[in-house]
Amino acid sequence: MHRFLLYITPFILFSTFNLAGQGTELKLIFAGDIMGHDSQIASANEGQTYNYDTCFSLIKPLLENTDIAIANLEVTLAGEPFKGYPQFSSPDELAISARNAGFDVFITANNHALDRRKQGLERTIQILDKENIIHTGTFNDSLCRAKSYPLIIEKNGIRIAILNYTYSTNGIKLEEPNIVNYIDREIIKKDLEKAGLAKPDFTIVTIHWGTEYQRNPNTEQQELAKFILNNGANAIIGSHPHVIQTINTIKIGEEDKLVVYSLGNFISNQRKRYTDGGMLFDMTLKKENSICKIDEYNYHPVWVYKPKNKAGKEYFVITPSNRDKEFYDTLGMSPEDYAIMKIFNDDTVGHLEE
C-alpha cells in the first residue's frame, strides 16, 4: 500500500491511498456492525492477551477474494478497562484480527464513536494508524479532516471516494478539536462537492442512520438517500438498525443508483431473531471508456455462531448461513443451532427478495 498526497487546487488537497492491482474492474465488499459485547471480550481473552482470529476464519476466504473490504467499527479502541454495552472499549486485537482476515477500511462515524469520549476517539485513530488500517469518519482535528477527507482510494485503475456520517453519538458531547462526521445536509453537500474535485470514478456514502430493529427504512432515510444521490453520490451503504434492511435502486436522472439501507450486525452478541447476523454486500465496478458503473452486486447472509471449545468456553464465529448442511456438520453445529441459523437465512432471503 502506498500513500501520497494528490493536490487538486492550491487550496485543496487529498490524502489518496493507492492500492496495488491492475485491471478495469474493482470488487468491493461491505460488512455491517463490528460490535464488542462483554461476552465477546471474555471469549477472546487468552490470559495475557486477546485473540479474535477464530471469529473471522470462515469468512476470510470471501474477504480475500475481493479488492477492497470495508466494515463499520462500532467500538472504540480506548484501552482498558475493556467493556461492552453501553460504552464500548474493545481490545486492539479485535481490529487487528479483522484486518488480518482481509478488511482494508474501517468506517468509524457511528453512535458509539464517543463512548470513551476524547481519549477513546483519539486512541482509536492512533491504533488504526499504527496498524496501517485505512479509516474515515472521525478525526483528531479539522486539519486532519481537511487533509484526509473525503477518503480517496485507487486500485485497478479505478478511483473511489468514500464518505461516512452518523446520526448521533448517543448524547455524548464532542470535545474540541476532535471531529465526528454527523449527518448535516449542508456539510454532506459540501463534502460531495469536494469529493468531485478529486475526479473519482465512483462515490460511496456510508451512513449510520435509521431506527433500531426496524427491518424497513423509515421516511427520513428515504428522503436523505434521495438528497445524497442527487448531490453526487453513486451508492449508499447503511448501518445502525442491527437488522438487515432492504436493498433498493433510486432513479436519479437517467441513472439507477443503489441504496443498501442496513447491513445488520456483522459480529455481536445480540441473539434475538433478525439481530443474530447480517450480510456481506459486494459490488463489482467496471470501467469502460472512462465510465464507471456497477456491473453486478450480490449479498451474502452471515450468521454469528457460538460453539464451545473443549473446556466448555463459548467463542464466536461468523459463518455463511446458506451453505449445505454437510458444511455445518463439519463444524459440529447442533441441530438447534442449525435450525436457528436456517430461520435467519430464510428471513434474510425472504426480506431482500420479496
ZIJOBEL-V548652 format. One record per backbone hydrogen bond with DSSP energy under -1.0 kcal/mol. NH is the residue of the N-H (numbers start at 0). CO is the residue of the C=O. E is the energy in kcal/mol with one decimal. If there is no record, write none. Layout:
NH:CO:E, NH:CO:E
This chain:
1:17:-1.9, 3:15:-2.0, 5:13:-2.6, 7:11:-1.7, 8:11:-1.6, 13:5:-1.8, 15:3:-2.3, 16:151:-2.6, 17:1:-2.7, 18:153:-2.6, 25:284:-2.4, 27:282:-3.0, 28:67:-2.1, 29:280:-2.7, 30:69:-2.7, 32:263:-1.7, 33:71:-2.8, 34:266:-2.8, 40:36:-2.0, 41:37:-2.4, 42:38:-2.1, 43:39:-1.4, 45:48:-3.2, 47:45:-1.2, 50:43:-2.1, 54:51:-1.0, 55:52:-1.0, 59:55:-1.7, 62:58:-1.8, 63:59:-2.6, 65:62:-1.2, 66:26:-1.8, 67:26:-1.8, 69:28:-2.8, 70:104:-2.1, 71:31:-1.6, 72:106:-2.0, 73:33:-1.5, 73:71:-1.1, 82:88:-1.9, 88:82:-2.8, 89:75:-2.6, 93:90:-1.9, 95:91:-1.9, 96:92:-2.9, 97:93:-1.8, 98:94:-2.5, 99:95:-2.7, 100:96:-1.5, 101:98:-1.2, 102:97:-2.0, 103:68:-2.4, 104:68:-2.1, 105:133:-2.3, 106:70:-2.5, 107:135:-2.4, 109:107:-1.2, 112:109:-1.9, 114:111:-1.6, 116:113:-2.2, 119:115:-1.9, 120:116:-2.5, 121:117:-2.5, 122:118:-2.3, 123:119:-2.0, 124:120:-1.9, 125:121:-2.3, 126:122:-2.7, 127:123:-2.4, 128:124:-2.5, 129:125:-2.5, 130:126:-2.3, 131:128:-1.6, 132:127:-3.0, 133:103:-1.2, 135:105:-1.5, 138:178:-2.7, 144:140:-1.9, 145:141:-2.5, 146:142:-1.9, 147:143:-1.7, 148:144:-1.6, 150:161:-1.7, 152:159:-2.5, 153:16:-2.9, 154:157:-2.3, 157:154:-2.3, 159:152:-3.1, 160:201:-2.3, 161:150:-2.7, 162:203:-2.5, 164:205:-1.6, 165:180:-2.1, 166:207:-1.3, 171:168:-1.9, 177:174:-1.4, 178:138:-2.5, 180:136:-2.4, 181:179:-1.1, 182:165:-2.2, 187:183:-3.1, 188:184:-2.4, 189:185:-1.9, 190:186:-2.8, 191:187:-2.4, 192:188:-1.9, 193:189:-2.4, 194:190:-2.7, 195:191:-1.8, 197:194:-1.3, 198:195:-1.4, 200:158:-2.9, 201:158:-1.3, 203:160:-3.1, 204:234:-2.4, 205:162:-3.6, 206:236:-2.3, 207:164:-2.6, 208:238:-2.4, 212:240:-3.2, 213:210:-1.8, 221:217:-2.1, 222:218:-2.5, 223:219:-2.4, 224:220:-2.6, 225:221:-1.7, 226:222:-1.9, 227:223:-2.6, 228:224:-2.5, 229:225:-2.3, 231:228:-1.3, 232:227:-1.7, 233:202:-2.8, 234:202:-1.4, 235:257:-1.9, 236:204:-2.4, 237:259:-3.0, 238:206:-2.0, 244:261:-1.8, 247:258:-2.9, 249:256:-3.0, 251:254:-3.3, 254:251:-2.1, 256:249:-3.0, 257:233:-1.2, 258:247:-3.0, 259:235:-2.8, 260:245:-2.2, 262:237:-1.5, 264:276:-1.4, 265:32:-1.9, 266:32:-2.1, 274:271:-1.8, 277:301:-2.6, 278:262:-2.0, 279:299:-2.4, 280:29:-2.3, 281:297:-2.7, 282:27:-2.2, 283:295:-2.9, 284:25:-3.3, 285:292:-2.8, 286:23:-2.6, 287:290:-2.7, 290:287:-2.1, 292:285:-2.2, 294:283:-3.4, 295:283:-1.1, 297:281:-2.4, 299:279:-2.7, 301:277:-2.6, 302:318:-3.0, 303:275:-2.4, 304:316:-3.4, 308:312:-2.3, 311:308:-2.2, 314:306:-2.0, 316:304:-2.3, 317:54:-2.8, 318:302:-3.0, 320:300:-1.9, 326:323:-1.4, 328:324:-2.0, 329:325:-1.4, 331:328:-1.2, 332:327:-2.1, 337:333:-2.7, 338:334:-2.1, 339:335:-1.9, 340:336:-2.8, 341:337:-2.4, 342:338:-1.8, 343:339:-2.1, 344:340:-2.6, 345:341:-2.7, 346:342:-2.8, 347:343:-2.4, 348:344:-2.7, 349:345:-2.5, 350:346:-2.2, 351:347:-2.5, 352:348:-1.7
